[in-house]
Amino acid sequence: MGAHTLDHGLDDLAAQARAAMVREIEASGAWEADPVWREAFETVPRHLFVPYYYVGVLGGFERVWGEDPDPRSRERWVRGAYADAPLATRVRDGVLVSSSSQPSLMAAMLTELEVRDGDAVLEIGAGTGYNAALLAHRLGDDRVTTIDLDAEITESARRHLAAAGHHPLVVTGDGARGVPERAPFDRIIATCTLTTIPHPWLAQCTPGARILAPLATGLIALRVRDAGHAEGRFLHTPAYFVPLRGATRPERAPEHVEGLPTRARNEELLRFLLALTVGGLDPREAYALWEREGHPVRERYGVTVSGEHARAWLDDPEGPHTWPLP
């Protein structure tokens, strides 16, 4: 039994589970600003993109897969494939290297991407191919390009996409360099955490293009003015993704929380600021700023990209609180 030739019982279960997932996303308000996305989530079968995934268990991971000889295990696989939760899809030496994001977060990000019919979109981080399928469902295969550094990931994404009837361009390469041969793009969406905004992206964008990317533990939405300039603010949504791997990605220093008050260490918004200021601000200075400014929410921060340089800021790009990104 191949994962795409489900027996009828599982087919029905997948349809029910998908409908339940869509209701849950609807209730979260994720696509309120652009309800056209509802149809993509109703149509694209997520289970085809996760023929297996891993569930954390004591001491490691357990593999849940669609061709398990036990029918109850296959049912568990289908239900899990449509849970509104992230799924671990690749584990190497006990470390998570790739995952399929939580569907409601994907819906929120796709809505925030503000696509219009005819837009050309570049996705950084192919993952399972599910996000590219949602984009291709809405915009058409020829308007979507997705890139990943790992040939194993791109190969399986291509296979999953074909099984679901989609054939956007899937490229194996360093996402930080973009895909110049497919430029220009009207939208760039990253599904992996960045430490800075790679400047090649700007040159591959049309003026007015929108870039949406996880940075630190937030989502930055940038408007591109031209090949040398982009600026924007963070959305309120927290976002935790697997880091971008590639030649141009500087290794991020660990978050130094020693020396900070214990009660502050687990404050999500402080950890966001610490991640955003790595290498640009001493953790104690960051903490002092956080206290002085009344524990700022994510939307008060932004990023400006100018030429080769990118910097983050609080409240005002020209204000007193600004620091370089790596």
Phi, psi and chi 1 to 4 in degrees:
 res  aa     phi    psi   chi1   chi2   chi3   chi4
   1 MET       -  114.8  179.3 -163.9   91.9      -
   2 GLY   -79.9  155.9      -      -      -      -
   3 ALA   -61.3  -24.8      -      -      -      -
   4 HIS   -93.9   -5.0   -4.6  -63.6      -      -
   5 THR  -111.6   63.8   51.9      -      -      -
   6 LEU   -62.1  147.6  -69.4 -175.9      -      -
   7 ASP   -69.5  160.8   55.8   57.7      -      -
   8 HIS   -56.7  -39.2  -75.3  -52.7      -      -
   9 GLY   -57.0  -46.5      -      -      -      -
  10 LEU   -70.1  -34.8  -81.6 -168.1      -      -
  11 ASP   -58.7  -46.6 -112.4  -15.0      -      -
  12 ASP   -64.1  -42.7  -67.6  -13.7      -      -
  13 LEU   -62.1  -41.4 -177.4   59.0      -      -
  14 ALA   -62.2  -42.1      -      -      -      -
  15 ALA   -63.9  -42.7      -      -      -      -
  16 GLN   -65.7  -44.4  -71.7  162.3   21.3      -
  17 ALA   -65.3  -37.6      -      -      -      -
  18 ARG   -65.7  -42.9 -174.0  155.3   66.4 -112.2
  19 ALA   -61.6  -39.4      -      -      -      -
  20 ALA   -66.1  -40.3      -      -      -      -
  21 MET   -62.7  -42.5  178.1 -172.0   81.6      -
  22 VAL   -62.4  -41.2  166.6      -      -      -
  23 ARG   -62.1  -40.0  -74.5 -166.1  -62.4  -86.4
  24 GLU   -66.3  -41.7 -154.6  171.6  -29.8      -
  25 ILE   -65.7  -42.3  -60.8  172.8      -      -
  26 GLU   -55.5  -46.7  178.8   90.2   24.7      -
  27 ALA   -65.3  -29.2      -      -      -      -
  28 SER   -73.7  -14.7   77.9      -      -      -
  29 GLY    78.9   11.3      -      -      -      -
  30 ALA   -58.0  -39.0      -      -      -      -
  31 TRP  -110.1   21.1   51.9   51.3      -      -
  32 GLU   -51.6  -40.9 -143.7  168.0  -47.6      -
  33 ALA   -75.5  -14.8      -      -      -      -
  34 ASP  -152.3   72.3 -170.5    2.6      -      -
  35 PRO   -64.9   -6.2   11.5  -17.2      -      -
  36 VAL   -57.9  -27.1  179.4      -      -      -
  37 TRP   -64.3  -24.0  -77.2  113.6      -      -
  38 ARG   -53.5  -44.1 -179.4 -170.1  173.9  115.5
  39 GLU   -63.1  -37.6 -153.5 -122.0  -34.7      -
  40 ALA   -63.0  -44.9      -      -      -      -
  41 PHE   -68.9  -30.8  -79.0   85.2      -      -
  42 GLU   -69.3  -30.4  -80.5  175.1  -26.0      -
  43 THR   -95.7  -44.1  -49.1      -      -      -
  44 VAL   -74.9  122.4  177.7      -      -      -
  45 PRO   -80.9  102.5   22.9  -21.6      -      -
  46 ARG   -60.0  -31.1 -169.3 -173.2 -169.8 -156.4
  47 HIS   -62.7  -26.2   65.7  -87.6      -      -
  48 LEU   -68.9  -18.6  -65.7 -171.6      -      -
  49 PHE   -94.6  -11.0  -66.3   85.9      -      -
  50 VAL  -129.3   66.9  -75.2      -      -      -
  51 PRO   -57.3  -22.3   12.5  -23.2      -      -
  52 TYR  -153.0  157.5   59.3   85.7      -      -
  53 TYR  -153.0  172.4   51.0   86.0      -      -
  54 TYR  -115.9  139.8  -63.3   89.0      -      -
  55 VAL  -113.6  131.4  174.2      -      -      -
  56 GLY   -66.7  129.3      -      -      -      -
  57 VAL  -129.9  168.4  -69.0      -      -      -
  58 LEU   -53.6  121.1 -163.5   61.1      -      -
  59 GLY    83.3    9.9      -      -      -      -
  60 GLY   156.2 -141.2      -      -      -      -
  61 PHE  -131.0  145.4  -70.9   94.8      -      -
  62 GLU  -112.1  135.1  176.5 -163.3   -7.9      -
  63 ARG   -87.9  128.5 -173.1  171.3 -176.2 -102.5
  64 VAL  -113.1  125.5 -178.5      -      -      -
  65 TRP  -139.6  158.6   64.4  -50.1      -      -
  66 GLY   -77.9   -9.7      -      -      -      -
  67 GLU  -114.0   23.4  -59.4 -162.4   34.2      -
  68 ASP   -61.0  133.5 -164.7  -58.5      -      -
  69 PRO   -61.6  -23.8    3.0   -7.7      -      -
  70 ASP   -84.2  117.9  176.4    7.3      -      -
  71 PRO   -57.8  -33.9    7.4  -15.9      -      -
  72 ARG   -67.2  -35.2  -82.2  167.9  -46.8 -170.2
  73 SER   -68.2  -35.8  -61.8      -      -      -
  74 ARG   -65.9  -39.0  -66.4 -159.8  -64.3  -86.6
  75 GLU   -63.9  -41.8  -75.5 -175.8   14.1      -
  76 ARG   -60.3  -40.8  178.9 -174.0  169.3 -154.2
  77 TRP   -60.0  -48.2  161.1   73.6      -      -
  78 VAL   -62.0  -47.1  168.9      -      -      -
  79 ARG   -59.7  -43.7  -72.3 -176.7 -157.8  -76.9
  80 GLY   -63.8  -35.1      -      -      -      -
  81 ALA   -63.9  -25.5      -      -      -      -
  82 TYR  -109.0   11.8  -71.7  102.7      -      -
  83 ALA   -71.7  147.0      -      -      -      -
  84 ASP   -81.6   71.4 -172.5   27.6      -      -
  85 ALA  -151.2  152.7      -      -      -      -
  86 PRO   -70.5  149.6   19.3  -22.8      -      -
  87 LEU  -122.0  130.2  -66.6  173.5      -      -
  88 ALA   -75.1  118.6      -      -      -      -
  89 THR  -109.6  -19.5   51.0      -      -      -
  90 ARG  -141.3  125.0 -101.1  164.3 -142.8  -81.7
  91 VAL  -125.3  127.8  173.6      -      -      -
  92 ARG  -123.8  123.9 -125.0  174.5 -108.3  150.6
  93 ASP    51.3   42.0  -54.1  -38.4      -      -
  94 GLY    77.0    4.4      -      -      -      -
  95 VAL  -112.5  134.3  177.1      -      -      -
  96 LEU   -71.2  121.0  174.0   65.1      -      -
  97 VAL  -111.1  -16.5  -67.7      -      -      -
  98 SER  -154.8  145.9 -170.9      -      -      -
  99 SER  -146.8  162.9   63.1      -      -      -
 100 SER  -101.8  121.4  179.2      -      -      -
 101 SER   -65.3  163.6  -53.7      -      -      -
 102 GLN   -61.6  125.0 -178.3  175.6    5.2      -
 103 PRO   -53.4  -39.1  -30.1   37.5      -      -
 104 SER   -67.7  -31.2   57.4      -      -      -
 105 LEU   -71.1  -39.3  176.7   58.7      -      -
 106 MET   -61.1  -42.7  -65.0  170.9   79.6      -
 107 ALA   -63.0  -41.9      -      -      -      -
 108 ALA   -64.7  -41.2      -      -      -      -
 109 MET   -68.3  -42.1  -74.1  177.9   70.4      -
 110 LEU   -63.6  -37.3  -71.9  167.2      -      -
 111 THR   -65.3  -44.7  -60.7      -      -      -
 112 GLU   -67.6  -18.9  -72.8  -71.3   -7.9      -
 113 LEU   -68.0  -22.3 -164.2   58.7      -      -
 114 GLU    55.2   49.5  -63.7  177.8    1.5      -
 115 VAL   -71.4  153.1  -61.4      -      -      -
 116 ARG  -124.3  156.2  -56.9  150.0  -54.2 -179.0
 117 ASP   -54.3  137.1  -68.5  -11.7      -      -
 118 GLY    91.1  -10.2      -      -      -      -
 119 ASP   -64.7  143.2  -84.7   -8.8      -      -
 120 ALA   -97.4  126.7      -      -      -      -
 121 VAL  -119.0  136.5  178.1      -      -      -
 122 LEU  -109.8  126.5  170.4   62.1      -      -
 123 GLU  -106.6  128.4  179.2 -169.1   32.4      -
 124 ILE   -99.5  112.6  -48.1  -70.1      -      -
 125 GLY   102.8   89.8      -      -      -      -
 126 ALA   -69.9  -30.3      -      -      -      -
 127 GLY    53.4 -131.8      -      -      -      -
 128 THR   -81.3  -15.9   63.4      -      -      -
 129 GLY   100.3   -8.2      -      -      -      -
 130 TYR   -62.3  -45.0  179.7   50.8      -      -
 131 ASN   -64.2  -40.2 -157.2   51.4      -      -
 132 ALA   -63.6  -35.6      -      -      -      -
 133 ALA   -66.3  -40.7      -      -      -      -
 134 LEU   -62.2  -43.2  -66.0  163.5      -      -
 135 LEU   -64.6  -44.4  -77.8  160.5      -      -
 136 ALA   -66.3  -35.2      -      -      -      -
 137 HIS   -59.5  -40.3  177.0   84.0      -      -
 138 ARG   -83.1  -40.2  175.5  152.1 -176.4 -175.0
 139 LEU  -104.7  -18.7  -62.7  168.4      -      -
 140 GLY   101.3  143.7      -      -      -      -
 141 ASP   -52.8  -40.5  -72.1   -9.5      -      -
 142 ASP   -72.2  -10.2   59.5  -32.8      -      -
 143 ARG   -97.9    0.1  -51.9  -52.5  -71.1  157.4
 144 VAL  -121.4  130.4  178.8      -      -      -
 145 THR  -126.5  133.4  -54.8      -      -      -
 146 THR  -130.0  141.0 -176.4      -      -      -
 147 ILE  -130.5  143.9 -178.1  169.8      -      -
 148 ASP  -147.1  148.4 -152.4  -72.3      -      -
 149 LEU   -72.9  -27.5 -171.1   62.6      -      -
 150 ASP   -94.7  116.3 -169.3  -40.2      -      -
 151 ALA   -61.2  -32.8      -      -      -      -
 152 GLU   -63.5  -41.0 -100.6 -178.7   57.8      -
 153 ILE   -67.6  -45.8  -72.4  176.1      -      -
 154 THR   -66.6  -36.1   51.8      -      -      -
 155 GLU   -64.5  -45.0 -162.0  178.6  -52.1      -
 156 SER   -72.9  -33.9   65.5      -      -      -
 157 ALA   -60.5  -42.9      -      -      -      -
 158 ARG   -60.7  -42.9 -147.5  175.0  -84.3  125.2
 159 ARG   -64.8  -45.9 -148.0  168.3   41.3 -119.2
 160 HIS   -62.5  -43.4  -58.9  155.2      -      -
 161 LEU   -60.8  -45.2  -79.4  155.4      -      -
 162 ALA   -62.9  -39.2      -      -      -      -
 163 ALA   -62.1  -31.0      -      -      -      -
 164 ALA   -92.2    4.0      -      -      -      -
 165 GLY    85.1   21.3      -      -      -      -
 166 HIS  -121.3  144.7  -73.3  -68.3      -      -
 167 HIS  -137.2   57.9  -60.7   86.9      -      -
 168 PRO   -70.0  168.6   26.2  -31.5      -      -
 169 LEU   -77.1  123.5 -175.3   67.1      -      -
 170 VAL  -110.3  119.5 -177.9      -      -      -
 171 VAL  -113.4  138.3  178.8      -      -      -
 172 THR   -97.5  119.6  -54.2      -      -      -
 173 GLY   173.7 -178.8      -      -      -      -
 174 ASP   -82.0  111.2 -178.1   -3.4      -      -
 175 GLY   -58.1  -28.1      -      -      -      -
 176 ALA   -64.6  -21.0      -      -      -      -
 177 ARG   -92.2   -6.5  -61.0 -155.6  174.4  101.3
 178 GLY    70.1 -161.7      -      -      -      -
 179 VAL  -133.9   78.8 -175.2      -      -      -
 180 PRO   -56.6  -32.5    9.1  -19.4      -      -
 181 GLU   -69.6  -14.2   63.2  -84.1   18.4      -
 182 ARG  -104.5   -2.6  -71.4  -84.3  -78.2 -173.3
 183 ALA   -67.8  161.0      -      -      -      -
 184 PRO   -87.7  155.3   31.4  -33.3      -      -
 185 PHE  -109.4  146.1  -61.2  102.9      -      -
 186 ASP   -91.8  -22.3  -56.8  -67.3      -      -
 187 ARG  -144.8  140.8  -62.1  -72.2 -177.4  -92.4
 188 ILE  -126.3  129.5  -66.3 -178.8      -      -
 189 ILE  -125.3  129.7 -176.4  169.2      -      -
 190 ALA  -108.1  141.3      -      -      -      -
 191 THR  -118.8   30.6   55.3      -      -      -
 192 CYS  -142.7  152.1   43.3      -      -      -
 193 THR   -76.0  133.6  -66.0      -      -      -
 194 LEU  -104.9  163.1  -49.1  176.6      -      -
 195 THR  -107.2  -16.7   50.8      -      -      -
 196 THR  -157.2  175.3 -169.1      -      -      -
 197 ILE   -96.9  115.3  -57.2  -61.5      -      -
 198 PRO   -62.4  124.5  -19.4   32.3      -      -
 199 HIS   -65.6  -25.7   69.3  -93.4      -      -
 200 PRO   -58.3  -25.4  -22.8   32.1      -      -
 201 TRP   -60.8  -42.0  -67.6    3.4      -      -
 202 LEU   -61.3  -41.6  -87.3   59.9      -      -
 203 ALA   -66.5  -20.3      -      -      -      -
 204 GLN   -95.8    7.3  -68.0  170.9   37.3      -
 205 CYS  -105.0  152.5  -81.0      -      -      -
 206 THR   -78.6  153.0   54.3      -      -      -
 207 PRO   -58.7  134.8  -22.6   32.9      -      -
 208 GLY    89.0   -1.4      -      -      -      -
 209 ALA   -62.6  157.8      -      -      -      -
 210 ARG  -115.5  134.5 -171.2  166.4  170.5   86.4
 211 ILE  -116.2  128.5  -65.8  174.4      -      -
 212 LEU  -122.8  121.1 -173.8   68.4      -      -
 213 ALA  -148.5  143.4      -      -      -      -
 214 PRO   -70.9  128.9  -17.3   32.3      -      -
 215 LEU  -139.7  134.8 -177.6   67.6      -      -
 216 ALA    54.2 -123.5      -      -      -      -
 217 THR  -117.9   29.8   62.8      -      -      -
 218 GLY  -128.1 -174.3      -      -      -      -
 219 LEU  -120.4  120.1  -72.8  169.7      -      -
 220 ILE   -97.0  134.2 -172.6   73.1      -      -
 221 ALA  -114.6  111.0      -      -      -      -
 222 LEU  -107.2  142.6  -62.4  169.2      -      -
 223 ARG  -104.3  126.8 -171.7   62.7   70.4 -170.2
 224 VAL   -89.0  125.1  178.0      -      -      -
 225 ARG   -86.5  -48.1 -163.2  176.3   82.1 -155.5
 226 ASP  -159.5 -171.4   53.8   42.1      -      -
 227 ALA   -61.0  -16.2      -      -      -      -
 228 GLY  -113.0   -5.9      -      -      -      -
 229 HIS  -139.0  135.9  -60.4   87.9      -      -
 230 ALA  -151.8  151.4      -      -      -      -
 231 GLU  -154.3  150.8 -168.8  166.2   86.9      -
 232 GLY   178.7  176.3      -      -      -      -
 233 ARG  -112.3  165.2  -75.4 -176.5 -175.6  -92.2
 234 PHE   -78.3  148.4  -78.5   87.7      -      -
 235 LEU   -82.0  167.5  -52.0 -179.7      -      -
 236 HIS   -74.3  -17.8   70.4  -81.3      -      -
 237 THR   -69.8  129.9  -37.0      -      -      -
 238 PRO   -72.5  149.6    2.9    6.1      -      -
 239 ALA  -148.1  124.3      -      -      -      -
 240 TYR  -119.7  116.4  -64.8   87.9      -      -
 241 PHE  -129.7  161.9  -74.9   85.0      -      -
 242 VAL   -64.1  138.4  175.6      -      -      -
 243 PRO   -64.5  152.2  -14.8   26.0      -      -
 244 LEU   -67.9  127.3  174.1   68.0      -      -
 245 ARG  -106.8  137.5  -68.2  168.5  -59.1  139.9
 246 GLY   165.2  168.1      -      -      -      -
 247 ALA   -57.8  -34.8      -      -      -      -
 248 THR   -97.0    8.5   57.2      -      -      -
 249 ARG   -92.0  115.0 -169.3 -178.8   81.3   84.5
 250 PRO   -70.0  143.8   21.4  -24.6      -      -
 251 GLU   -67.5  136.0  -78.3  -52.4  -49.0      -
 252 ARG   -85.1  134.1 -149.1 -178.2   88.7 -166.7
 253 ALA   -67.5  150.1      -      -      -      -
 254 PRO   -64.5  155.2   20.5  -28.6      -      -
 255 GLU   -73.8  120.1  -71.0  171.6   22.4      -
 256 HIS   -88.9  108.1  -65.4  -62.4      -      -
 257 VAL  -110.7   -3.6  -70.9      -      -      -
 258 GLU   -62.5  143.9  -60.5   83.4   33.2      -
 259 GLY    87.3   -9.1      -      -      -      -
 260 LEU   -96.2  151.0  -59.3 -174.4      -      -
 261 PRO   -56.5  139.3  -19.4   27.1      -      -
 262 THR   -54.4  -43.8  -45.8      -      -      -
 263 ARG   -63.7  -25.2   62.2  173.5 -179.6   76.5
 264 ALA   -83.8  -23.4      -      -      -      -
 265 ARG   -59.7  -33.4  -68.4 -179.6 -169.6 -168.6
 266 ASN   -97.2    7.2  -65.1  -38.2      -      -
 267 GLU   -69.9  116.9  -73.8  -81.1   -2.2      -
 268 GLU   -56.2  -43.3 -134.4 -116.0  -28.2      -
 269 LEU   -70.9  -28.9  -70.8  168.1      -      -
 270 LEU   -70.7  -41.1  174.8   60.7      -      -
 271 ARG   -63.3  -35.2  -64.9 -173.4   76.4   86.5
 272 PHE   -60.7  -48.0  167.1   69.6      -      -
 273 LEU   -62.6  -41.4  177.3   58.5      -      -
 274 LEU   -62.5  -40.6  -69.3  171.8      -      -
 275 ALA   -67.6  -35.5      -      -      -      -
 276 LEU   -75.2  -22.8 -169.8   59.8      -      -
 277 THR  -107.9    9.6   53.4      -      -      -
 278 VAL   -53.7  124.9  163.5      -      -      -
 279 GLY    80.7  -11.1      -      -      -      -
 280 GLY  -111.4  -21.2      -      -      -      -
 281 LEU  -149.2  136.3 -146.9   54.2      -      -
 282 ASP   -64.4  137.7  175.2   84.1      -      -
 283 PRO   -52.3  -35.8  -24.9   31.5      -      -
 284 ARG   -68.6  -37.0  -78.0  179.0  -65.0  -86.2
 285 GLU   -65.5  -41.6  -72.2  177.8   86.7      -
 286 ALA   -60.9  -42.4      -      -      -      -
 287 TYR   -63.5  -43.1  173.6   68.4      -      -
 288 ALA   -61.6  -41.4      -      -      -      -
 289 LEU   -62.6  -44.6  172.7   67.2      -      -
 290 TRP   -59.6  -44.2 -174.8   73.2      -      -
 291 GLU   -66.7  -46.8  -78.0  -72.7   12.8      -
 292 ARG   -63.1  -36.1 -159.6  168.3   55.9 -117.3
 293 GLU   -91.2    8.6  -69.6  -65.3  -33.7      -
 294 GLY    75.0   40.0      -      -      -      -
 295 HIS    56.3   64.8  -53.4  177.9      -      -
 296 PRO   -59.4  141.6   -7.8   13.4      -      -
 297 VAL   -78.6  163.9  -68.5      -      -      -
 298 ARG   -55.8  -38.3  -78.6 -178.2  172.1   78.5
 299 GLU   -65.1  -12.9  -55.9   95.1  -61.8      -
 300 ARG   -81.0  -11.4  -73.8  178.3   59.3 -172.5
 301 TYR   -98.8  153.8  -62.3   94.1      -      -
 302 GLY  -150.4  179.7      -      -      -      -
 303 VAL  -137.3  139.3  167.4      -      -      -
 304 THR  -121.4  129.6  -59.6      -      -      -
 305 VAL  -110.2  125.2 -176.1      -      -      -
 306 SER  -136.7  111.4 -173.1      -      -      -
 307 GLY    60.3 -129.8      -      -      -      -
 308 GLU   -81.9   -8.2  -57.2  -91.3  -43.1      -
 309 HIS  -106.7  142.9  -54.5  -72.9      -      -
 310 ALA  -128.9  139.7      -      -      -      -
 311 ARG  -138.5  152.0   56.5 -166.8  171.0   81.3
 312 ALA  -103.3  158.5      -      -      -      -
 313 TRP  -151.1  164.0   37.6  -93.9      -      -
 314 LEU  -113.6  124.8  175.5   66.4      -      -
 315 ASP    71.9  -51.3  -68.5  -26.8      -      -
 316 ASP  -142.7  124.9  179.0   -1.1      -      -
 317 PRO   -58.3  -26.2    0.5   -5.0      -      -
 318 GLU  -101.6    6.2  -55.5  -55.1  -36.4      -
 319 GLY   -79.7 -174.5      -      -      -      -
 320 PRO   -75.4  -20.0   25.1  -30.8      -      -
 321 HIS  -103.9   94.2  -53.6  -55.0      -      -
 322 THR  -146.0  146.2  168.6      -      -      -
 323 TRP  -150.6  152.0   50.1   89.0      -      -
 324 PRO   -72.9  145.6   26.0  -31.6      -      -
 325 LEU   -89.4  156.5  -69.8  174.9      -      -
 326 PRO   -56.3      -  -17.9   24.5      -      -
